[in-house]
Every structure is written in structure tokens, then in C-alpha cells.
Amino acid sequence: MDNDRIQRFSIGERVTHWVHTLSFFVLLLTGLVVFSPKFHFITALTGGVEGAQIIHRGAGIVFGFVSLLIFFIGDRTSFIRWLKEITFFQKSDIKFLQGFAQEFMGGHPELPEQGRFNAGQKINSLMVLVVGTILTITGFMMWFAEAIPLEVIRWAYPLHDLAALGMTAVIIAHMYLGLLHPGSKESIHGMIYGTITRTFAKTHHALWYREVTQETTKENGQ
């Protein structure tokens, strides 16, 4: 590894992230076709409305289950570590969120040191986890609507639409921070190649950086 860089994400984490992201965009496009005739121009890519429905269901399986299979079969340790990290909040996370709006808009507020994921990233991950679960459950309920009681399936449709809207908003904010925000562009390198610069780690994830470097020092017997 380049001495100027440090490993942040494993291969399993990166593959899961991109499979999850790409499958959601397929779901979004095909879902719009099913949602309203105004989006039927997209059928040029799907081979008609029926084709969009078939692709939508296939992408739903990928979105709901393949990502989890990659984690559990290929990189269970990273999955467990990720869950622990995004569900652990402390006072510094609250202070971070208080200044996050200014940071989001490109400002430079004084923010407390953060771990491998800052408070905003933790909330983003939790929202993806919760909203994604709602999307998956309601989606399969709608797929097998004949087997679901009518009074239950009536709630599945609007809940599915609201969850899709919420997930889209989360993804847009996530893309802005990863691709356009001037202070976070190194993050996209980490999610593609797995590494970030040590300077970025020190300034954005200082608690995690010290933890990792201390572990490395101990392993080297220093």
C-alpha cells in the first residue's frame, strides 16, 4: 500500500455498496415506468412496461438480498463492524450534527473528531438500512399481492412509494457529498479503491485514524 494512503473499506464493503447503489437506480427508473405513464419514455430502454416490471422485480431481488449475501458469505466481519459503527453514537456525534448544516453547504465549522464514519454518515447508513428494508418488504408484498390480505396490501403501495421517495432523497444527498462537496471528494476514492489519504483520515476521521495506526504499531511490535 502507498505510504500516503490508508485502507478504509474492504473489497466486500465496496462491492456491496456499488451493487446496492446500482440496483437501486435500476429500481428507480423501472419503478417510475410502473408508477406513471408520464415516464413511459423510459420503456425505450426496458422493452415496454412489462419489460420494466420484470427488470424491476429482478433488481429488487438484487437490492434486497444479493448485497446481504455478499456481506454474510464474503465479508461477515466487515458487516458486523459496520453495524456496530453506525449504531454507536456519543456526545461528539451530537456536536457534529449541530455544525453539519454549515459543513453540508461548504462551510468550515469547528467539528469534533470522528471515527471511521462521522455522525452524518451513520445516519445516512441507518436510513438506507431502514428505508431499504421497507422497500424490500413492501415490494415483495406487492409482487405477491394475491396472497396478502386486502387491508394490508392497501398500505403497502403508498408506503412503498414514500420509501422510494425517501431513498431517492438520501441517495441524492449522498451523491452530492461524495461527488461534489469540496471537502469530501476523497471519500469516493475510498469507495472505489478502498483507500484514502492519511491527511484526509487525520482531518475527517481522526479518532479512527489514531485507532488504526496504534493497532498497526502494536502489530509491528513497536
URMO-V592674 format. One record per residue. BURIAL is b if it has 16 or more other ideal C-beta (glycine too) atoms within 10 Angstrom, else e. Layout:
# URMO-V592674
BURIAL ; BURIAL
This chain:
# URMO-V592674
e ; e ; e ; e ; b ; b ; e ; b ; b ; b ; e ; b ; b ; b ; b ; b ; b ; e ; b ; b ; b ; e ; b ; b ; e ; b ; b ; b ; b ; b ; b ; b ; b ; e ; e ; e ; e ; e ; e ; e ; e ; e ; e ; e ; e ; b ; e ; e ; e ; e ; e ; b ; b ; e ; b ; b ; e ; e ; b ; b ; e ; b ; b ; b ; e ; b ; b ; e ; e ; b ; b ; e ; e ; e ; b ; e ; e ; b ; b ; e ; e ; b ; e ; e ; e ; b ; e ; e ; e ; e ; e ; b ; b ; e ; e ; b ; b ; e ; e ; b ; e ; e ; b ; e ; e ; e ; e ; e ; e ; e ; b ; b ; b ; b ; b ; b ; b ; b ; b ; b ; b ; b ; b ; b ; b ; e ; b ; b ; e ; e ; b ; b ; e ; b ; b ; b ; e ; b ; b ; b ; b ; b ; e ; e ; e ; e ; e ; e ; e ; e ; e ; e ; b ; e ; e ; b ; e ; e ; b ; b ; e ; e ; b ; b ; e ; b ; b ; e ; e ; b ; b ; e ; e ; b ; e ; e ; b ; b ; e ; e ; b ; e ; e ; b ; e ; b ; b ; e ; b ; b ; b ; e ; e ; b ; b ; b ; e ; e ; e ; b ; b ; e ; e ; b ; b ; e ; e ; b ; b ; e ; e ; b ; e ; e ; e ; e ; e ; e ; e ; e ; e ; e
